[in-house]
Amino acid sequence: MPTPGQEETKSANSSRSVLDLHTEDAFHPYRCDYLGLLCLRNIDEVPTSYAELQLDALSPTDRQALSEPRFLVKPDETHLVGSAEGPPAWLIDEPVPLLFGGPDLPYLRFDDFFAEPLPGDVEAAAAMTALSEALAKAEQEALLAPGDALFVDNYRAVHGRRPFTARYDGTDRWLKRVSVSRDLRRSRDARASTASRVVG
């Protein structure tokens, strides 16, 4: 839901700012496999946007560049709160590919605002622009009403939100988010115990 003072941020707490198409927690090594968005309130009918990559919209040259570790993906501000002692242990500050897995149907890691090519890599920059344009062309809108749920395959699609004007009077758009992981074992080193479901 929108938060006063965060209107222009690039986070789920914003309102006036476009929430650019992105993989949920694209920067995170333990990002969820599926993202669920449950609508509790949306009287202003603010749409949620989503897009699935159409691989044939990218040239072989762009696909190759996007499949190489030539990009940096940064976290948004909300993931750095309370980290005055330094970056979180899970933060990988090294180049990654934006397409990975099998070349015929690759997985996608993308954030139109927080991802960037390595400095000076003109070919990677052009490939990322092509990817951004392909996703924008494939973008669709889901108008969620109370009780509606939208589930996104976080490895195949991206999502975002159009800007709106928040009132902060208890009637603003409110979605509850759930992150679904297919394999908790891979995040064991980031959880306090085997029973914990919180990735620290």
Phi, psi and omega per residue, in radians:
M1 nan 2.738 -3.119
P2 -1.178 2.535 -3.118
T3 -2.125 2.271 3.122
P4 -0.972 2.372 -3.139
G5 1.566 -0.178 -3.134
Q6 -2.017 0.391 -3.058
E7 -0.987 -0.650 -3.036
E8 -1.758 0.063 -3.130
T9 -1.288 2.885 3.080
K10 -1.768 1.168 -3.125
S11 -2.575 3.010 3.125
A12 -1.162 -0.212 3.127
N13 -1.514 -0.067 -3.087
S14 -1.433 3.047 3.083
S15 -2.535 -0.973 -3.108
R16 -1.256 -0.401 -3.130
S17 -1.543 2.449 3.004
V18 -1.131 2.337 3.002
L19 -1.583 1.731 -3.003
D20 -1.049 2.703 3.100
L21 -0.996 2.317 -3.075
H22 -2.771 2.703 2.879
T23 -1.338 2.380 3.109
E24 -1.085 2.175 -3.130
D25 0.906 0.860 -3.070
A26 -0.973 -0.517 -3.113
F27 -1.314 -0.303 -2.912
H28 -1.575 2.302 3.126
P29 -1.146 -0.377 -3.133
Y30 -1.974 0.596 3.118
R31 -1.048 2.729 -3.042
C32 -1.220 2.753 3.058
D33 -1.412 -0.659 3.131
Y34 -2.339 2.505 3.098
L35 -2.012 2.236 3.073
G36 -1.912 2.342 3.090
L37 -2.138 1.988 3.134
L38 -1.819 2.157 -3.124
C39 -1.467 2.162 3.035
L40 -1.755 -0.527 -3.087
R41 -2.773 2.391 3.116
N42 -2.859 0.988 -3.048
I43 -1.190 -0.367 3.116
D44 -1.525 -0.006 3.109
E45 0.936 0.908 3.071
V46 -1.414 2.096 -3.081
P47 -1.353 2.632 2.946
T48 -1.704 2.299 -3.130
S49 -1.770 2.652 3.082
Y50 -2.683 2.771 3.138
A51 -2.688 2.488 3.052
E52 -1.929 2.408 -3.099
L53 -1.162 2.245 2.987
Q54 -1.749 1.793 -2.986
L55 -1.047 -0.582 -3.112
D56 -1.236 -0.096 3.069
A57 -1.406 -0.149 -3.141
L58 -1.911 2.470 3.093
S59 -1.279 2.750 3.081
P60 -0.983 -0.627 3.125
T61 -1.134 -0.764 3.114
D62 -1.157 -0.727 3.130
R63 -1.064 -0.693 3.136
Q64 -1.133 -0.795 -3.135
A65 -1.116 -0.711 -3.122
L66 -1.202 -0.339 -3.121
S67 -1.590 0.060 -3.133
E68 -1.930 2.651 -3.113
P69 -1.287 1.371 -3.060
R70 -2.219 0.347 -3.042
F71 -2.395 2.597 3.040
L72 -1.957 2.378 3.101
V73 -2.141 2.026 -3.073
K74 -1.677 2.697 3.026
P75 -1.403 2.712 3.025
D76 -1.380 3.001 -3.025
E77 -1.043 -0.570 -3.060
T78 -1.124 -0.414 -3.131
H79 -1.545 -0.057 -3.141
L80 -1.907 -0.017 3.115
V81 -1.135 2.340 3.108
G82 1.389 0.232 -3.128
S83 -1.926 0.749 -3.125
A84 -1.095 -0.442 -3.130
E85 -1.358 -0.054 3.109
G86 2.322 3.108 -3.131
P87 -1.074 2.543 3.078
P88 -1.019 2.635 -3.079
A89 -1.059 -0.520 -3.076
W90 -1.432 -0.168 -3.052
L91 -1.226 2.050 3.138
I92 -1.711 1.854 -3.103
D93 -1.767 1.072 3.136
E94 -2.487 2.770 -3.088
P95 -1.082 2.501 3.113
V96 -2.364 2.781 2.984
P97 -1.408 2.690 3.050
L98 -1.616 -0.399 2.999
L99 -2.032 2.365 -3.117
F100 -2.664 2.925 -3.047
G101 1.610 -2.684 -3.129
G102 -1.163 2.446 -3.114
P103 -1.206 -0.403 -3.102
D104 -1.366 -0.519 3.107
L105 -2.585 1.284 -3.019
P106 -1.290 2.773 2.975
Y107 -1.408 2.829 -3.030
L108 -2.191 2.335 2.972
R109 -2.224 2.062 -3.019
F110 -2.709 2.537 2.976
D111 -2.611 2.000 -3.024
D112 -1.153 -0.292 -3.139
F113 -1.885 -0.691 -3.007
F114 -1.740 -0.028 3.063
A115 -1.758 2.564 3.127
E116 -2.699 2.649 3.073
P117 -1.275 2.814 3.051
L118 -1.076 2.543 -3.111
P119 -0.940 2.270 3.082
G120 1.463 -0.083 -3.127
D121 -1.507 1.551 -3.062
V122 -1.132 -0.709 -3.122
E123 -1.127 -0.746 3.119
A124 -1.150 -0.663 3.114
A125 -1.096 -0.740 3.126
A126 -1.149 -0.685 3.139
A127 -1.159 -0.698 3.130
M128 -1.182 -0.642 3.067
T129 -1.092 -0.736 3.118
A130 -1.098 -0.702 3.113
L131 -1.134 -0.790 3.120
S132 -1.029 -0.771 -3.133
E133 -1.175 -0.666 3.122
A134 -1.127 -0.722 3.125
L135 -1.207 -0.685 3.110
A136 -1.097 -0.653 3.126
K137 -1.189 -0.558 -3.120
A138 -1.554 -0.028 -3.040
E139 -1.108 2.390 3.073
Q140 -2.248 2.925 -3.134
E141 -2.083 2.467 3.028
A142 -2.079 2.066 3.126
L143 -1.647 1.743 -3.054
L144 -1.505 2.337 3.042
A145 -1.895 2.822 3.132
P146 -0.887 2.246 -3.113
G147 1.697 -0.305 3.103
D148 -1.342 2.555 3.071
A149 -2.269 2.385 3.075
L150 -2.028 2.182 3.081
F151 -1.930 2.301 -3.087
V152 -2.082 2.282 3.006
D153 -1.274 1.887 -2.995
N154 -1.279 -0.067 3.080
Y155 -1.866 -0.118 -3.105
R156 -2.129 -0.306 -3.032
A157 -2.453 2.874 3.085
V158 -2.158 2.886 -3.137
H159 -2.512 2.931 3.130
G160 -2.918 -2.856 -3.120
R161 -2.719 2.492 3.076
R162 -1.313 2.723 3.096
P163 -1.264 2.738 3.082
F164 -2.702 2.947 3.130
T165 -1.773 2.028 -3.132
A166 -1.437 2.583 3.119
R167 -1.875 -0.418 -3.119
Y168 1.018 0.685 -3.135
D169 -2.060 0.273 3.139
G170 1.546 0.116 3.140
T171 -2.048 0.014 -3.082
D172 -1.201 2.780 3.084
R173 -0.881 2.343 -3.107
W174 -2.479 2.002 3.063
L175 -2.030 2.439 3.025
K176 -1.722 2.364 -3.051
R177 -1.925 2.418 3.038
V178 -2.290 2.367 3.106
S179 -1.816 2.246 -3.092
V180 -2.007 2.193 3.108
S181 -1.966 2.412 3.119
R182 -1.452 -0.309 -3.056
D183 -2.579 1.766 3.136
L184 -1.274 -0.346 -3.074
R185 -1.097 -0.574 -3.077
R186 -1.220 -0.309 3.124
S187 -1.820 0.265 -3.052
R188 -1.017 -0.638 -3.101
D189 -1.232 -0.199 -3.141
A190 -1.892 0.109 3.119
R191 -2.018 2.553 -3.051
A192 -1.122 -0.555 -3.136
S193 -2.691 2.989 3.131
T194 -1.139 -0.476 -3.133
A195 -1.447 -0.316 -3.083
S196 -1.241 2.497 3.076
R197 -1.941 0.161 -3.107
V198 -1.759 2.116 3.066
V199 -1.537 1.990 -3.084
G200 -1.496 nan nan
